[in-house]
């Protein structure tokens, strides 16, 4: 079958190990099923995989991709939940120490077919296209859990989204507005700030700019470059929810004095559960809110999508179709 896979690793030139070619059909363990992929979306996780993060040499070649929407073995339209739990685990799968994502231990979704546990297949509502549904299982699920599960935000609260433009940040803006929050957003790029306003942000600012108000929560995916600003933007007792560190995980100053003096909460958030994904899908179906798709490419042009993400030339999700 046609697939996009990592053939080798390169921290400095990740695309050098990217191949679009033929791979064997997926093996299907007991309790698993196959999904015929109609659309799959690109994540930073896929670029990190090409750099050798989360994969070992002996796992190569590895089909990339975490997210997918398609049809199950009975022809039903479905969305794939990307978090694979250990078979012995029960409860919140994001807390399973042996959990993985598709494309880490098991072949990913950038292929004509993907094998997944039966429990990881959810119905796709007719109101969502395959391209829209394929955006949900990683970036949009991460954003939903950050806001409404780990962040505990409710209508009327004020939230700051750092680094408007990326898949998670875009989802945070759209979902926060749909959930009745007042949304502030930052970006270094003027065009991205303008786009954030179009998406639903109430106010936008340059990265690091002094804000006119203190916010209830900050959604943080950037890391080192924005951390100090995020902490200083919070009201006393506020919460910072972090799910990534695209500018680097190491901090020059963790702002610990400010954190304890103002009784701030620092909350980690990783992906989401199957139940979170089901709630997200229901929310989009009920509200008419839709993921922002930056571009749709046939899977044969996957390299172009990877290159755009590597260069930061993205606002929303890049989707590959079969």
Order of alpha helices (4+ residues) and beta strands (2+ residues): beta-beta-beta-alpha-beta-beta-beta-beta-beta-beta-beta-alpha-alpha-beta-alpha-beta-alpha-beta-beta-alpha-beta-alpha-beta-alpha-beta-alpha-beta
